[in-house]
Amino acid sequence: MRFTDPAAALAQARLIYDNSIGHLRQAMQRYVAGDDLPGHVRACYPFVRVQTDTARRNASKESARLSYGFVAGAGRFETTLTRPDLYARYYLEQFTLLLDNHGVELEVGTSNQPIPVHFSFAESDHVEGSLSQQRRQLMRDVFDLPDLAAMDDGIANGTHESHPGEAQPLALFTAPRVDYSLQRLRHYTGTAPEHFQNFVLFTNYQFYIDEFIALGHAAMQDAASDYVAFVEPGNVVTEKITVTASEARQSMPPPPRLPQMPAYHLVRPDGSGITMVNIGVGPANAKTITDHIAVLRPHAWIMLGHCAGLRSSQQLGDYVLAHGYVREDHVLDEELPLWVPIPALAEIQVALASAVTQVTQLEGPELKRIMRTGTVASTDNRNWELLPDNGPQRRFSQSRAVALDMESATIAANGFRFRVPYGTLLCVSDKPLHGEIKLPGMANHFYRERVDQHLRIGIRALELLREQGIDQLHSRKLRSFAEVAFQ
């Protein structure tokens, strides 16, 4: 069907999706009950398609300011869609922009891409757990299972090439790729994708999470707070004191143990709140979590973590605002070659610098005394100091790096790869080149004060980005020559 009304197009996509999911769930319930289903059970994702014969845009002044919402030129463009309940606001914006920019109809229909049965389960469904081993093995004969060939990141990596006669991509991620990441987010973070907000903080220390939890609960006791709920792993929801019982969302009991990378969410009604994730240590974790959060299309993510200060003039507790990255993390070398520069983004840099000034109340020379702007190196070798040839130390010196960690370059590089604005503000926790190594009990009172301050700076920076408007945030610097239309 063809539409010139974005809301009607979204409604049709939702109808197709809901019918497909309902069909799969009903069949799966029968299969679990022991019924022999006739033939292969299949349901497919909805798609949206746009076709234009000109590269000319008819954008309004509002749309023209955005770096997304338009196709690269004449041709046929399409993408599969999933979870229109979760992505309703996002899809509606993308549909509206396409209609505004190109003045052509949107075609919505049922694709040929099967929905894997695993992706049809509701949040609380665990029906497969009651299946015998034999019935689980037979599932492949009855249902479509996840196909990794349909989930690669070729579009985001810039390596995808459409076959002759095939439509060009309209979005960075296909529906199966999105569904795969939504499942992974539940597993790694312990919270449902519905709770994730559009502004994200990453950290590599529990100190910061403890402070975020305290701030989250305090916000729920403040009737004037812009945040309406605080969500913790296990989908444990604390509502703001002004929320009535009839308005309260469902809360679950706390989990018996924390997930690998627990997520916490300060929720705003429009999704523009703040999510914070403790990614733990290492570039592999940093890549894993950003691979999956990227499908939610956040407006920005920022790394707040500890680092090794590489300059003698730095003190424990000093801040480092990254304006460049040395990538010795290796986890993204195949997807994003090392010759690709990872630029600092002006909007993020200004917001972080302004937040430091506002929170510390320091300016000029006093501000420079506690914060240094420079290159951050990220390595996958936590014990780089022990290598006998001093090779890493020499490279870090040649790069003019001022700080070293294990995650920041990965988070920035994946932000660049997935077109998510990124930034880094680190806090110096040790100085291994100058004899101040990290030992138990070494952190002094000055450094411990920094945890709360550092977190408040990160939160304030995201609030500044939100206040200035997302039309000022999504940079054309992150978009390629022939970019997809969806943000």
NUMI-63044 format. One record per residue (C-alpha): x negated, y negated, z negated. Coordinates in nm, 4 decimals, padded with zeros to 6 digits, always signed. Example, Ala and Ser with C-alpha at 12.3 -4.5 7.8 and 13.67 -1.06 7.14 Angstrom:
+----------+----------+----------+
!       c1 !       c2 !       c3 !
+----------+----------+----------+
! -01.2300 ! +00.4500 ! -00.7800 !
! -01.3670 ! +00.1060 ! -00.7140 !
+----------+----------+----------+
END
This chain:
+----------+----------+----------+
!       c1 !       c2 !       c3 !
+----------+----------+----------+
! +00.0000 ! +00.0000 ! +00.0000 !
! -00.1124 ! -00.3583 ! +00.0701 !
! -00.0881 ! -00.6476 ! -00.1728 !
! -00.1399 ! -01.0215 ! -00.1897 !
! -00.0477 ! -01.0269 ! -00.5585 !
! -00.3391 ! -00.9090 ! -00.7787 !
! -00.1085 ! -00.8048 ! -01.0630 !
! +00.0975 ! -00.5879 ! -00.8273 !
! -00.2217 ! -00.4302 ! -00.6903 !
! -00.3351 ! -00.3492 ! -01.0434 !
! +00.0055 ! -00.2025 ! -01.1293 !
! -00.0143 ! +00.0291 ! -00.8279 !
! -00.3649 ! +00.1418 ! -00.9222 !
! -00.2454 ! +00.2131 ! -01.2744 !
! +00.0539 ! +00.4099 ! -01.1474 !
! -00.1688 ! +00.6307 ! -00.9314 !
! -00.4173 ! +00.6824 ! -01.2128 !
! -00.1544 ! +00.7592 ! -01.4770 !
! +00.0175 ! +01.0102 ! -01.2494 !
! -00.3148 ! +01.1795 ! -01.1717 !
! -00.4175 ! +01.1993 ! -01.5367 !
! -00.0732 ! +01.3238 ! -01.6382 !
! -00.0936 ! +01.6001 ! -01.3783 !
! -00.4374 ! +01.7125 ! -01.5019 !
! -00.3436 ! +01.7026 ! -01.8697 !
! -00.0290 ! +01.9046 ! -01.8141 !
! -00.2200 ! +02.1648 ! -01.6145 !
! -00.4967 ! +02.1806 ! -01.8749 !
! -00.2460 ! +02.2351 ! -02.1550 !
! -00.0977 ! +02.5262 ! -01.9623 !
! -00.4445 ! +02.6677 ! -01.8962 !
! -00.5392 ! +02.6482 ! -02.2655 !
! -00.2114 ! +02.8218 ! -02.3506 !
! -00.3215 ! +03.1134 ! -02.1332 !
! -00.1148 ! +03.0510 ! -01.8208 !
! -00.2556 ! +03.1588 ! -01.4856 !
! -00.2290 ! +02.8501 ! -01.2685 !
! -00.1597 ! +02.8975 ! -00.8971 !
! -00.4520 ! +02.7779 ! -00.6873 !
! -00.6906 ! +02.4912 ! -00.7583 !
! -00.5598 ! +02.1982 ! -00.9632 !
! -00.6749 ! +01.8618 ! -00.8298 !
! -00.5963 ! +01.4951 ! -00.8855 !
! -00.7886 ! +01.2001 ! -00.7406 !
! -00.8848 ! +00.8493 ! -00.8439 !
! -00.7120 ! +00.5413 ! -00.7027 !
! -00.9128 ! +00.3133 ! -00.4744 !
! -00.9016 ! -00.0518 ! -00.3773 !
! -01.0077 ! -00.1639 ! -00.0318 !
! -01.0567 ! -00.4977 ! +00.1375 !
! -01.1312 ! -00.5627 ! +00.5041 !
! -01.2396 ! -00.8914 ! +00.6575 !
! -01.3618 ! -00.9887 ! +01.0023 !
! -01.5560 ! -01.2935 ! +00.8919 !
! -01.8187 ! -01.3885 ! +00.6375 !
! -01.6429 ! -01.7213 ! +00.5774 !
! -01.4994 ! -01.7802 ! +00.2317 !
! -01.1868 ! -01.9783 ! +00.1404 !
! -01.2788 ! -02.0174 ! -00.2231 !
! -01.1294 ! -02.2668 ! -00.4645 !
! -01.3681 ! -02.4906 ! -00.6585 !
! -01.3442 ! -02.2549 ! -00.9562 !
! -01.4246 ! -01.9430 ! -00.7516 !
! -01.7010 ! -02.1110 ! -00.5539 !
! -01.9020 ! -02.1653 ! -00.8726 !
! -01.9161 ! -01.7932 ! -00.9454 !
! -02.1927 ! -01.5656 ! -00.8199 !
! -01.9488 ! -01.2772 ! -00.7666 !
! -01.5980 ! -01.2160 ! -00.6337 !
! -01.6771 ! -01.2124 ! -00.2614 !
! -01.8048 ! -00.9566 ! -00.0094 !
! -02.1358 ! -01.0008 ! +00.1690 !
! -01.9914 ! -01.0296 ! +00.5186 !
! -01.7454 ! -00.8892 ! +00.7699 !
! -01.6513 ! -00.5250 ! +00.7261 !
! -01.4593 ! -00.2743 ! +00.5182 !
! -01.5355 ! -00.2532 ! +00.1468 !
! -01.3895 ! -00.0243 ! -00.1179 !
! -01.4417 ! +00.1403 ! -00.4545 !
! -01.2698 ! +00.3995 ! -00.6681 !
! -01.1081 ! +00.2843 ! -00.9925 !
! -01.0661 ! +00.4383 ! -01.3360 !
! -00.9127 ! +00.3545 ! -01.6715 !
! -00.6987 ! +00.0606 ! -01.5541 !
! -00.5767 ! +00.0326 ! -01.9126 !
! -00.9310 ! -00.0369 ! -02.0355 !
! -01.0358 ! -00.2467 ! -01.7347 !
! -00.7081 ! -00.4308 ! -01.6756 !
! -00.8462 ! -00.7786 ! -01.7452 !
! -01.1621 ! -00.7077 ! -01.5461 !
! -00.9846 ! -00.5583 ! -01.2438 !
! -00.7309 ! -00.8388 ! -01.2382 !
! -01.0101 ! -01.0970 ! -01.2234 !
! -01.1930 ! -00.9138 ! -00.9428 !
! -00.8736 ! -00.8692 ! -00.7393 !
! -00.7813 ! -01.2350 ! -00.7864 !
! -01.1232 ! -01.3536 ! -00.6711 !
! -01.1197 ! -01.1324 ! -00.3614 !
! -00.7809 ! -01.2694 ! -00.2605 !
! -00.8903 ! -01.6257 ! -00.3349 !
! -01.2183 ! -01.5961 ! -00.1457 !
! -01.1014 ! -01.4067 ! +00.1609 !
! -00.7269 ! -01.4537 ! +00.1940 !
! -00.6751 ! -01.0932 ! +00.3062 !
! -00.4622 ! -00.8155 ! +00.1648 !
! -00.5836 ! -00.5668 ! -00.0925 !
! -00.5135 ! -00.2051 ! -00.0062 !
! -00.4580 ! +00.0289 ! -00.3008 !
! -00.4149 ! +00.4031 ! -00.2589 !
! -00.5256 ! +00.7486 ! -00.3654 !
! -00.8862 ! +00.8340 ! -00.2794 !
! -01.0400 ! +01.1685 ! -00.1878 !
! -01.2619 ! +01.1580 ! -00.5007 !
! -01.1415 ! +01.4202 ! -00.7518 !
! -01.1097 ! +01.3318 ! -01.1194 !
! -01.3130 ! +01.5825 ! -01.3226 !
! -01.0813 ! +01.7459 ! -01.5746 !
! -01.3183 ! +01.6532 ! -01.8594 !
! -01.2510 ! +01.2862 ! -01.7874 !
! -00.8761 ! +01.3298 ! -01.8183 !
! -00.8739 ! +01.4097 ! -02.1902 !
! -00.7324 ! +01.1532 ! -02.4282 !
! -00.9498 ! +01.0146 ! -02.7071 !
! -00.8195 ! +01.2672 ! -02.9609 !
! -00.7983 ! +01.5678 ! -02.7276 !
! -01.0318 ! +01.8605 ! -02.7895 !
! -00.8328 ! +02.1289 ! -02.6109 !
! -01.1378 ! +02.2915 ! -02.4565 !
! -01.2630 ! +02.3889 ! -02.8017 !
! -00.9959 ! +02.6565 ! -02.8323 !
! -01.0900 ! +02.8278 ! -02.5057 !
! -01.2647 ! +03.1622 ! -02.4985 !
! -01.6015 ! +03.1858 ! -02.3252 !
! -01.4414 ! +03.3684 ! -02.0344 !
! -01.1724 ! +03.1013 ! -01.9875 !
! -01.4364 ! +02.8266 ! -02.0018 !
! -01.6358 ! +03.0001 ! -01.7286 !
! -01.3253 ! +03.0249 ! -01.5102 !
! -01.2493 ! +02.6521 ! -01.5392 !
! -01.4670 ! +02.5780 ! -01.2357 !
! -01.2374 ! +02.7904 ! -01.0221 !
! -00.9261 ! +02.6070 ! -01.1400 !
! -01.0327 ! +02.2455 ! -01.2005 !
! -01.2811 ! +01.9944 ! -01.0622 !
! -01.5789 ! +01.9544 ! -01.2952 !
! -01.8175 ! +01.6558 ! -01.3067 !
! -02.0221 ! +01.6250 ! -00.9867 !
! -02.3515 ! +01.4469 ! -01.0495 !
! -02.3810 ! +01.3679 ! -00.6789 !
! -02.0903 ! +01.1260 ! -00.7207 !
! -02.2531 ! +00.9500 ! -01.0170 !
! -02.5933 ! +00.8316 ! -00.8984 !
! -02.7019 ! +00.4678 ! -00.9323 !
! -02.7949 ! +00.4149 ! -00.5691 !
! -02.5684 ! +00.1110 ! -00.5357 !
! -02.7152 ! -00.0621 ! -00.8408 !
! -03.0688 ! +00.0370 ! -00.7420 !
! -03.0271 ! -00.1065 ! -00.3925 !
! -03.1012 ! +00.2270 ! -00.2255 !
! -02.7465 ! +00.3181 ! -00.1185 !
! -02.6818 ! +00.3301 ! +00.2552 !
! -02.3293 ! +00.3746 ! +00.3855 !
! -02.2871 ! +00.6393 ! +00.6543 !
! -02.1496 ! +00.5361 ! +00.9955 !
! -01.7774 ! +00.4709 ! +00.9629 !
! -01.7937 ! +00.4727 ! +00.5838 !
! -01.6781 ! +00.1717 ! +00.3844 !
! -01.9384 ! -00.0386 ! +00.2090 !
! -01.9324 ! -00.0447 ! -00.1732 !
! -01.7219 ! -00.2994 ! -00.3552 !
! -01.8586 ! -00.2314 ! -00.7061 !
! -02.1874 ! -00.1232 ! -00.8621 !
! -02.0352 ! +00.1922 ! -01.0113 !
! -01.7977 ! +00.4535 ! -00.8749 !
! -01.5129 ! +00.5754 ! -01.0959 !
! -01.6849 ! +00.9073 ! -01.1844 !
! -01.9995 ! +00.7180 ! -01.2869 !
! -01.7908 ! +00.4902 ! -01.5089 !
! -01.6065 ! +00.7830 ! -01.6669 !
! -01.9332 ! +00.9640 ! -01.7336 !
! -02.0712 ! +00.6628 ! -01.9218 !
! -01.7506 ! +00.6120 ! -02.1195 !
! -01.7835 ! +00.9691 ! -02.2437 !
! -02.1510 ! +00.9141 ! -02.3313 !
! -02.0713 ! +00.5958 ! -02.5223 !
! -01.8346 ! +00.7849 ! -02.7495 !
! -02.1042 ! +01.0438 ! -02.8134 !
! -02.3985 ! +00.8111 ! -02.8752 !
! -02.2306 ! +00.5224 ! -03.0576 !
! -01.9443 ! +00.6900 ! -03.2409 !
! -01.6873 ! +00.4346 ! -03.1245 !
! -01.4344 ! +00.4282 ! -02.8430 !
! -01.5136 ! +00.2134 ! -02.5362 !
! -01.2033 ! +00.0053 ! -02.6104 !
! -01.3802 ! -00.1554 ! -02.9048 !
! -01.6883 ! -00.2775 ! -02.7151 !
! -01.7107 ! -00.6527 ! -02.6730 !
! -01.8514 ! -00.8582 ! -02.3856 !
! -02.1534 ! -00.9884 ! -02.5791 !
! -02.4001 ! -00.7310 ! -02.7085 !
! -02.6889 ! -00.7325 ! -02.9553 !
! -02.9428 ! -00.4511 ! -02.9667 !
! -03.1741 ! -00.3837 ! -03.2588 !
! -03.4274 ! -00.1187 ! -03.3547 !
! -03.3890 ! -00.1454 ! -03.7327 !
! -03.1144 ! -00.0596 ! -03.9793 !
! -03.1883 ! -00.3813 ! -04.1763 !
! -03.0084 ! -00.5770 ! -03.9064 !
! -02.7110 ! -00.3433 ! -03.9004 !
! -02.6729 ! -00.3740 ! -04.2773 !
! -02.6597 ! -00.7526 ! -04.2436 !
! -02.4174 ! -00.7296 ! -03.9492 !
! -02.1847 ! -00.5074 ! -04.1522 !
! -02.1915 ! -00.7577 ! -04.4389 !
! -02.1180 ! -01.0458 ! -04.2000 !
! -01.8419 ! -00.8454 ! -04.0314 !
! -01.6603 ! -00.7718 ! -04.3559 !
! -01.7044 ! -01.1321 ! -04.4699 !
! -01.5469 ! -01.2522 ! -04.1437 !
! -01.2459 ! -01.0293 ! -04.2079 !
! -01.1893 ! -01.2098 ! -04.5387 !
! -01.2006 ! -01.5505 ! -04.3677 !
! -00.8581 ! -01.6567 ! -04.2409 !
! -01.0230 ! -01.9170 ! -04.0154 !
! -01.2491 ! -01.6652 ! -03.8398 !
! -01.2179 ! -01.6250 ! -03.4626 !
! -01.2690 ! -01.2511 ! -03.5070 !
! -00.9642 ! -01.0351 ! -03.5741 !
! -01.1178 ! -00.6955 ! -03.6541 !
! -01.4437 ! -00.5267 ! -03.7444 !
! -01.4962 ! -00.1744 ! -03.6112 !
! -01.7557 ! +00.0726 ! -03.7373 !
! -01.8625 ! +00.4206 ! -03.6172 !
! -01.5826 ! +00.6719 ! -03.6273 !
! -01.3438 ! +00.3973 ! -03.5101 !
! -01.3088 ! +00.2748 ! -03.8670 !
! -01.1191 ! -00.0553 ! -03.8334 !
! -01.1117 ! -00.3389 ! -04.0859 !
! -00.8515 ! -00.5988 ! -03.9933 !
! -00.8660 ! -00.9692 ! -04.0752 !
! -00.6642 ! -01.0550 ! -04.3838 !
! -00.4082 ! -01.2444 ! -04.1733 !
! -00.3194 ! -00.9387 ! -03.9614 !
! +00.0149 ! -00.7862 ! -04.0583 !
! +00.0709 ! -00.4139 ! -04.0977 !
! +00.2749 ! -00.4017 ! -03.7770 !
! -00.0099 ! -00.5670 ! -03.5828 !
! -00.2889 ! -00.3515 ! -03.7277 !
! -00.4616 ! -00.1113 ! -03.4935 !
! -00.5128 ! +00.2535 ! -03.5803 !
! -00.8113 ! +00.3271 ! -03.8029 !
! -00.9849 ! +00.6603 ! -03.8494 !
! -01.1634 ! +00.8016 ! -04.1558 !
! -01.5415 ! +00.7456 ! -04.1737 !
! -01.7457 ! +01.0117 ! -03.9903 !
! -01.9416 ! +01.2702 ! -04.1934 !
! -02.2646 ! +01.1412 ! -04.0390 !
! -02.3744 ! +00.8516 ! -03.8219 !
! -02.4194 ! +00.9047 ! -03.4467 !
! -02.7549 ! +00.8666 ! -03.2744 !
! -02.7059 ! +00.5002 ! -03.1807 !
! -02.4233 ! +00.3640 ! -03.3980 !
! -02.2271 ! +00.0645 ! -03.2689 !
! -02.0414 ! -00.2031 ! -03.4658 !
! -01.7943 ! -00.4489 ! -03.3183 !
! -01.6790 ! -00.7959 ! -03.4224 !
! -01.3621 ! -00.8076 ! -03.2171 !
! -01.1922 ! -01.1053 ! -03.0537 !
! -00.8506 ! -01.0643 ! -02.8882 !
! -00.9896 ! -01.1383 ! -02.5415 !
! -01.2873 ! -00.9010 ! -02.5770 !
! -01.5388 ! -01.1856 ! -02.6052 !
! -01.6587 ! -01.0823 ! -02.9496 !
! -01.9926 ! -00.9282 ! -03.0417 !
! -02.1024 ! -00.5646 ! -03.0379 !
! -02.4230 ! -00.4616 ! -03.2150 !
! -02.6002 ! -00.1309 ! -03.1553 !
! -02.8883 ! +00.0219 ! -03.3473 !
! -03.0732 ! +00.1865 ! -03.0596 !
! -03.3476 ! +00.3283 ! -03.2793 !
! -03.7061 ! +00.3448 ! -03.1579 !
! -03.8342 ! +00.3908 ! -02.8060 !
! -03.7683 ! +00.3003 ! -02.4425 !
! -03.5786 ! +00.6233 ! -02.3720 !
! -03.3057 ! +00.5210 ! -02.6170 !
! -03.3082 ! +00.1669 ! -02.4782 !
! -03.2546 ! +00.2946 ! -02.1244 !
! -02.9908 ! +00.5487 ! -02.2275 !
! -02.7662 ! +00.3029 ! -02.4081 !
! -02.7947 ! +00.0260 ! -02.1475 !
! -02.7272 ! +00.2761 ! -01.8663 !
! -02.3899 ! +00.3387 ! -02.0261 !
! -02.2929 ! -00.0009 ! -02.1692 !
! -02.3556 ! -00.1487 ! -01.8235 !
! -02.0347 ! +00.0084 ! -01.6876 !
! -01.8362 ! -00.2103 ! -01.9298 !
! -01.9732 ! -00.5148 ! -01.7404 !
! -02.0729 ! -00.7201 ! -02.0458 !
! -02.1462 ! -01.0888 ! -02.0047 !
! -02.4860 ! -01.0715 ! -02.1784 !
! -02.7068 ! -00.8556 ! -02.3971 !
! -02.9908 ! -00.9634 ! -02.6230 !
! -03.2604 ! -00.7662 ! -02.8024 !
! -03.3294 ! -00.8535 ! -03.1661 !
! -03.6079 ! -00.6403 ! -03.3048 !
! -03.9449 ! -00.6112 ! -03.4679 !
! -04.2711 ! -00.6428 ! -03.2787 !
! -04.6456 ! -00.6420 ! -03.3255 !
! -04.7911 ! -00.9917 ! -03.3061 !
! -05.0974 ! -00.9944 ! -03.0823 !
! -05.2317 ! -01.3402 ! -03.1661 !
! -05.4300 ! -01.4341 ! -03.4746 !
! -05.2276 ! -01.7531 ! -03.5180 !
! -04.9033 ! -01.5606 ! -03.5713 !
! -04.7690 ! -01.4843 ! -03.9165 !
! -04.5375 ! -01.2084 ! -04.0350 !
! -04.1823 ! -01.3295 ! -03.9821 !
! -04.2652 ! -01.5507 ! -03.6826 !
! -04.0352 ! -01.5336 ! -03.3817 !
! -04.1243 ! -01.4511 ! -03.0218 !
! -03.8968 ! -01.5676 ! -02.7395 !
! -03.9823 ! -01.3544 ! -02.4365 !
! -04.0290 ! -01.5367 ! -02.1084 !
! -04.1894 ! -01.2414 ! -01.9299 !
! -04.2402 ! -00.8672 ! -01.9712 !
! -04.5206 ! -00.6175 ! -01.9214 !
! -04.3560 ! -00.2840 ! -01.8461 !
! -04.5554 ! +00.0079 ! -01.9809 !
! -04.2404 ! +00.1909 ! -02.0907 !
! -04.2290 ! +00.4065 ! -01.7713 !
! -03.8646 ! +00.5104 ! -01.8111 !
! -03.7430 ! +00.2903 ! -01.5245 !
! -04.0338 ! +00.3281 ! -01.2839 !
! -03.8293 ! +00.5403 ! -01.0408 !
! -03.5190 ! +00.3196 ! -01.0441 !
! -03.6929 ! -00.0195 ! -01.0576 !
! -04.0484 ! -00.0321 ! -00.9152 !
! -04.3112 ! -00.2094 ! -01.1214 !
! -04.3670 ! -00.4662 ! -00.8465 !
! -04.0175 ! -00.6055 ! -00.9142 !
! -04.0492 ! -00.9120 ! -01.1413 !
! -03.8142 ! -00.9391 ! -01.4382 !
! -03.7532 ! -01.3143 ! -01.4700 !
! -03.6448 ! -01.5018 ! -01.7778 !
! -03.2902 ! -01.6378 ! -01.7406 !
! -03.2608 ! -02.0060 ! -01.8197 !
! -02.9143 ! -01.9857 ! -01.9733 !
! -03.0205 ! -01.7154 ! -02.2198 !
! -03.3512 ! -01.8854 ! -02.3025 !
! -03.1819 ! -02.2174 ! -02.3768 !
! -02.9161 ! -02.0509 ! -02.5915 !
! -03.1750 ! -01.8601 ! -02.7955 !
! -03.3973 ! -02.1648 ! -02.8424 !
! -03.0972 ! -02.3777 ! -02.9418 !
! -02.9800 ! -02.1107 ! -03.1850 !
! -03.3215 ! -02.0983 ! -03.3530 !
! -03.3116 ! -02.4762 ! -03.3973 !
! -02.9560 ! -02.4749 ! -03.5339 !
! -03.0075 ! -02.1883 ! -03.7780 !
! -03.3552 ! -02.2822 ! -03.9065 !
! -03.2934 ! -02.6597 ! -03.8943 !
! -03.6470 ! -02.6958 ! -03.7568 !
! -03.7539 ! -02.9041 ! -03.4585 !
! -04.0691 ! -03.0116 ! -03.2793 !
! -04.4002 ! -02.8989 ! -03.4312 !
! -04.2256 ! -02.7273 ! -03.7228 !
! -04.0236 ! -02.5137 ! -03.4834 !
! -04.3324 ! -02.4253 ! -03.2791 !
! -04.5027 ! -02.3161 ! -03.5982 !
! -04.2577 ! -02.0261 ! -03.6433 !
! -04.1587 ! -01.9467 ! -03.2820 !
! -04.3762 ! -01.8750 ! -02.9830 !
! -04.2617 ! -01.8349 ! -02.6233 !
! -04.4622 ! -01.5839 ! -02.4246 !
! -04.4956 ! -01.2465 ! -02.2587 !
! -04.3768 ! -00.9354 ! -02.4408 !
! -04.5328 ! -00.5984 ! -02.3582 !
! -04.3337 ! -00.2790 ! -02.4093 !
! -04.5049 ! +00.0583 ! -02.4319 !
! -04.3873 ! +00.4178 ! -02.4632 !
! -04.6936 ! +00.5052 ! -02.6743 !
! -04.6249 ! +00.4118 ! -03.0356 !
! -04.9851 ! +00.4901 ! -03.1261 !
! -05.1510 ! +00.2921 ! -02.8480 !
! -05.4000 ! +00.1567 ! -03.1037 !
! -05.5552 ! +00.5034 ! -03.1332 !
! -05.6545 ! +00.5417 ! -02.7673 !
! -06.0349 ! +00.5555 ! -02.7452 !
! -06.1026 ! +00.3301 ! -02.4453 !
! -05.9100 ! +00.0186 ! -02.5602 !
! -05.7344 ! +00.0239 ! -02.2225 !
! -05.3937 ! -00.0944 ! -02.3478 !
! -05.5532 ! -00.3701 ! -02.5554 !
! -05.7438 ! -00.4914 ! -02.2494 !
! -05.4316 ! -00.4919 ! -02.0312 !
! -05.2240 ! -00.6713 ! -02.2918 !
! -05.4932 ! -00.9364 ! -02.3201 !
! -05.5134 ! -00.9786 ! -01.9420 !
! -05.1346 ! -01.0194 ! -01.9264 !
! -05.1468 ! -01.2936 ! -02.1944 !
! -04.8951 ! -01.0933 ! -02.4005 !
! -04.8152 ! -01.2405 ! -02.7417 !
! -04.6116 ! -00.9489 ! -02.8745 !
! -04.5718 ! -00.5737 ! -02.8314 !
! -04.2743 ! -00.3464 ! -02.8875 !
! -04.1169 ! -00.0345 ! -02.7362 !
! -03.7739 ! -00.1483 ! -02.6152 !
! -03.7519 ! -00.5096 ! -02.4956 !
! -03.8870 ! -00.4676 ! -02.1429 !
! -03.6563 ! -00.1703 ! -02.0888 !
! -03.3493 ! -00.3642 ! -02.1973 !
! -03.4465 ! -00.6624 ! -01.9829 !
! -03.5278 ! -00.4456 ! -01.6801 !
! -03.1976 ! -00.2587 ! -01.7032 !
! -03.0193 ! -00.5922 ! -01.7409 !
! -03.1866 ! -00.7032 ! -01.4193 !
! -03.1007 ! -00.3728 ! -01.2483 !
! -02.7361 ! -00.3793 ! -01.3527 !
! -02.6851 ! -00.7578 ! -01.3145 !
! -02.6261 ! -00.8135 ! -01.6871 !
! -02.7826 ! -01.1361 ! -01.8217 !
! -03.0466 ! -01.0462 ! -02.0807 !
! -03.2821 ! -01.1977 ! -02.3332 !
! -03.5217 ! -01.1104 ! -02.6153 !
! -03.5996 ! -01.2683 ! -02.9505 !
! -03.8379 ! -01.0625 ! -03.1641 !
! -03.9730 ! -01.0988 ! -03.5166 !
! -04.3367 ! -01.0223 ! -03.5964 !
! -04.3577 ! -00.7359 ! -03.8477 !
! -04.7264 ! -00.6478 ! -03.8204 !
! -05.0532 ! -00.7540 ! -03.6536 !
! -05.2492 ! -00.4360 ! -03.5772 !
! -05.5261 ! -00.6140 ! -03.3864 !
! -05.5956 ! -00.8297 ! -03.6894 !
! -05.5905 ! -00.5741 ! -03.9692 !
! -05.2296 ! -00.6277 ! -04.0776 !
! -05.0784 ! -00.2867 ! -04.0050 !
! -04.7290 ! -00.1825 ! -04.1054 !
! -04.7419 ! -00.0042 ! -04.4415 !
! -04.4679 ! +00.0771 ! -04.6959 !
! -04.3970 ! -00.2195 ! -04.9178 !
! -04.6079 ! -00.4582 ! -04.7097 !
! -04.3203 ! -00.6826 ! -04.6012 !
! -04.3219 ! -00.9858 ! -04.8272 !
! -04.0340 ! -01.2079 ! -04.9399 !
! -04.0888 ! -01.4457 ! -04.6503 !
! -04.0483 ! -01.1648 ! -04.3978 !
! -03.7424 ! -01.0111 ! -04.5668 !
! -03.5683 ! -01.3473 ! -04.5521 !
! -03.6051 ! -01.3339 ! -04.1761 !
! -03.3682 ! -01.0401 ! -04.1248 !
! -03.0552 ! -01.2363 ! -04.2130 !
! -03.1837 ! -01.5466 ! -04.0368 !
! -03.2846 ! -01.3537 ! -03.7248 !
! -02.9426 ! -01.1919 ! -03.6979 !
! -02.7633 ! -01.5234 ! -03.7442 !
! -02.9758 ! -01.6680 ! -03.4643 !
! -02.8739 ! -01.3842 ! -03.2321 !
! -02.5065 ! -01.4249 ! -03.3167 !
! -02.5249 ! -01.8008 ! -03.2712 !
! -02.6959 ! -01.7614 ! -02.9325 !
! -02.4120 ! -01.5396 ! -02.8082 !
! -02.1552 ! -01.7841 ! -02.9426 !
! -02.3269 ! -02.0661 ! -02.7523 !
! -02.3172 ! -01.8598 ! -02.4332 !
! -01.9480 ! -01.7905 ! -02.4874 !
! -01.8723 ! -02.1574 ! -02.5553 !
! -02.0422 ! -02.2801 ! -02.2391 !
! -01.8311 ! -02.0463 ! -02.0239 !
! -01.9204 ! -01.7317 ! -01.8340 !
! -01.9102 ! -01.9166 ! -01.5014 !
! -02.2372 ! -02.0739 ! -01.6169 !
! -02.3854 ! -01.7417 ! -01.7236 !
! -02.3762 ! -01.4846 ! -01.4423 !
! -02.6789 ! -01.5931 ! -01.2445 !
! -02.7280 ! -01.5590 ! -00.8692 !
! -03.0853 ! -01.4766 ! -00.9682 !
! -02.9630 ! -01.1241 ! -01.0496 !
! -02.7889 ! -01.0606 ! -00.7170 !
! -02.9431 ! -00.9059 ! -00.4069 !
! -02.9107 ! -01.0033 ! -00.0397 !
! -02.5993 ! -00.7925 ! +00.0293 !
! -02.4380 ! -00.7766 ! -00.3136 !
! -02.1169 ! -00.6003 ! -00.4141 !
! -01.8192 ! -00.8228 ! -00.4873 !
! -01.7303 ! -00.6999 ! -00.8356 !
! -01.9072 ! -00.8683 ! -01.1263 !
+----------+----------+----------+
END
